[in-house]
C-alpha cells in the first residue's frame, strides 16, 4: 500500500513521533493506522528501555490546588534542564499533577498502574514510556503526594519548578490575607528546609540520636571539660538545632523579630481567625539523586581517538 504524506501527518499528530518513524511504522503495518500506533508504542518501549539507564536528575516540580481544599504535588525528572523547559515536557508534568489530584493510590506502583487521566486504554506508565520515545530522553515520574483539607491549602513554586511546596492550615477564616500569609509560610519552607512543623512532631528517638552525635562532638572538642558542663553544652546545641528544623520555631525570614509561629499568631489575630499550620510538603527537583558529572574535555578527546 502506498504511504501518503497525509497518513504520515495524521500518525505524527496522534503519537508525536518523528516523521521518519511514522513513515516506517505505516510501511511495516501496510498503512493500518491503529496498528502503526501500536508499532510505535512497542518500539517506544524498546527505546525507553535503552534510555532507562541514564540518570534523570533534572526536571520540574508542579502543584495543583482546587478550591483551597484539595491539592497535589508531583516531581517528574528528565536528563537535561533543556528538556525540562520545553512545552512538551511541561505539558506532561501538568498532566501528571492532574492525575495525582484525583488519584486514590498511596504508592508509585499503584499510581503508575492507574488509567491515564480517565483513558482506560493507557496506564500512567505506558504514557510515560510513549513520552520517552517522543522526547528522546529518559523521563521518570519520581514521586507525588495528595492532600485534602477542611481548612485551606496553598502552593508555592520556586525557581521555575525547582522547588514546590504545599501548606495545609487549619483555619475558620479563608480570605486573601490568610492565603497570602500561608504563601509566605510556603516561601519560608522553600528557603529554609524545615523537617517538622513543630517540636511536638520530633520523636524522642530522633532527639536522642542527635544528642549522642552532639555529645561525641563536644567531648572531642573539649576533652578537658567535665561531663556536667558538656551536658549543658549539648542541651543548648540540641535546642538550637531543633529551632532550625522546626518550622514554627524558625526565625521568620521576612521579619527577623518574629518566629514563624509568632507571625502566624499575628495574622490570625488581625483576621480574627483560629489559624494553625497543620502540615507541609516540600519537593526539590533531583533531591537525593546522584547526578552524573560530565567531563567535557575527556569526552571530546575520546571522540578524537
N, C-alpha and C positions, 0 to 999 in steps of 0.2 A: 504493500500500500504506500502511495506517495505521501510523504510527510510535508505538510504546508507550513508556511510561516505563521498563519493564524492559529494552527494547532499548537505550535511551539509556544506562541504568545499566551494562549489560554492555560497551558500547563504551567508555564512560568508564573502566571498570576495566582494560580491555585497554590503552588508549592513554594514559590520564592527561590527555586533552584536556578542555577546558571543556564544560559541559553543552550550551550552545547550538551549539558547534562540532560536537559529536557528533550532535545532532539534525539539523543541516544536512547533515552527511555522509550520514546514513542516508536523508534525504529525497532527496538527489541521486543516491543509488545504489539507490533503491527498496527500502530495507531490507536490502540484502545486506551482512552483517556484514564479510566479508573485503574486499569492495570498499570499504566505508566506512573500514576501517583504512588501505587504500592511499590513499584520498582524503585522509585526514588527514595521512598521511605526505607526500603530494605538496604539500599546502598548508602543511605544516610546513616543507618545503623553501623555499617561497616566503617564508614568514615569516622563516626563518633567514637567507636572503639579504638581506632588508631590514635585519636586525639586525647583519649581519656587519661593517658599517662602524663600529659602536660599539666603543669601547675597552673591552676586558675586562682590567682590571688588578688586580682583587681576586681572591678565590678561596681555594683551600686546597692545601697540600701534604700528602700522606699517604704512609705507608710500610707495607710488609708484610714480615715475616721468617718463614721456615719452617725450623724445626729448626736454627736458628743457621747454616744453610748456604746458603740461597737467599734473596735479598731483592730488592724492587723499591721504587722511589720515583716518584711522579708529581705534577705540578703541573697543576691544572685551574683556569682563570680564569673569573670572572664579572664582570659590570659593577659590581655593588654588593656590599658586605660583608653587607648584609641577606640577599641570596640565598645567599651563601656559608655562612651559618649555618643554613639550612633543612635539614630532614631529607631532602628530595627531592634537593638538590644534594649533600649529604654522602654519601648512598647511592650516587649516581652516581660520585663520586670514588673511593669504596671499590671499586666495581666496576671502575673504570679501573685501579686498582692491582692488582686480582686478574687483570685481563687482562695487565698488564705482567709479572707474576711468571712467567707461562707463555709469554710472547711469545718468538718467535725473531727478531723484527725488530730491526734496528740503527738505523733512522731512523724519523721520524714518518710519512712517506708509506707505508712498509710497515706500520707499526703501525695506521694509520687504515684500511688496506685489509683487515685481518685479520677473520675471522669473530668476532662479538661473543661472548666467553666461551663458545665452543663452539657457538653458534647459527649455523649456516651460512646462515640466511635473512637475516641482517643483518650489515653490517660495522660496525666501530667508528665510522666516520664517519657512517653512517646513524643509529646510535643517538644520537650527539651531536646530529645535526640534529633528531631527534624530541624530545630533551630541551630543545632551544632553544625549540621550539614549546610544550612543556608549561610551562616555567618562565617564558618571556616575556622573557628577556634573552639577549644574545649570550654564548655559552659557548665556551671553547676549551681542548682538551686540548693544553697548550703543550709539555710535554716529559715524558720518562720515562727511567728507567735501570734496569738489572737487573744484579745481580752474583751470582756463585757463589763459594763459599769452601771451602777444605779446613780452615780454622781456625774462626773464629767471627765472625758478623756481628751487630751490634746497631743499633738505630734510636733516634732521639730526635726528638720533635716539640715545637716551642716555640711558645708564643703561639697556641694553638687552631688550629694548622695554618699559621701564618705562615712558619715555617722548619722544614724537615725535613732530617735528617742520617742517613746510613748510614756506619758504620765497619766496615771489614773488617780483621781481625787474623790474623796467623799465630800460632798457639799450639798447643802439645801438651797443654794443660790447659784444659778448659772447665768452669767451675763458676760459682756465683753471684758469687763475689768477682771473677772475671775479667770476667763480664758487667757487673757494677756499675762496675768500673774503666773499661771501654770505653764505658759510657754516660756516665761523667764526661768522658771524652775527647770524646764526641759533643757534650756540652753546651758544652765549650770551643770546638769548631768552630763551633757555632751562634752563640756570643757574639763570638768573635774573628776570624772570617772568614779563616782561613789559605788560601793558594792551593796550597801544596805540603805533602807530608808532611815532607820533609827538604830540606836544602840540596843534596843529591845529585841531586834531581829538577830543580833550577833550571838551565835551559840557559845556556851561555856567552853566547848571543845576548841573552838577557834581561838578564844581568848587565852586559854591555857597553852595552846600550841605557840601562839605569838609570844606569850610570856616566857616560855622556855628559850626561844630564839633570842629574845632581848636579854635574858639572864646570861646566856653564854657570851653574847657580845659585850655586855657590861663587865663581866669578870675578866675577859681578855683585855679590855681597855683599861681596867682599873684593878689589877691583881692585888694591890696592897690594901684596898678598902674592905672593911668588914661587911659581912652578909647583910646586916640590918640596913646599912647605908645603901648597898646595891639594891635591896628590895624596894626602898623608897624611889630610887632612880628609875627602876624598870616600871613601877606603877605609873610614874609621870610619863614615861615614854609610851607605854601602852595606851594611856588615855589620849595622848597626842595623836597616836596612830588611828585610834577609833574615831576621833573627830574628823580625820581626813577621809575615812572610808564610809562614814555615816552621813547621808545627805543632809539631814536636818541640823547636824552639828557643824557642818562646813561653814566657813566664812562666805557670806553671800558676795559673789564677785562684782555685782553692780552697786553694792553699798557695804564697804568693809566694816561699818559699825554694827552690822546685823549678821546673825547667822541665818541660814535658810529657814530654819524653824521660826525665828522671830519675824522674818519677812512674811511668811505665810500667815502668822498670827496678826500682823499688821494689816494685811489685805483683807483677812476675814473680818476684823473689827470695822474697817472702812466700808465694807459691804454688808454689814450686819448678817454675816454668814457663819455657819458651822462648817469650817473648811479644814481638811487634813489630807496629807499625801498618803495614799494607800499603797501604791506600788509604782514601779517604773521598769521599763525595758530599754536597754541600750545595746544597739548593734553597731559595730565598727567594721567597715569593709576589710576583709583579709585578716582580721584579728586572729592571731594564733596560727596562721598558715605560714609555713616557711617558704619564703619567696626565692625563686631562682635568681642568682646574681650572674648576669651575663658579662663575660669578658670580651668586649667588642674587638679589641686588638687581636686576641687569640683566635677569635672566630674568623677574622679576615685573613690572618696568617694561615690558618688551616685550609681555607678555600684556595689560597695561592700555591699550596704544595702540590 
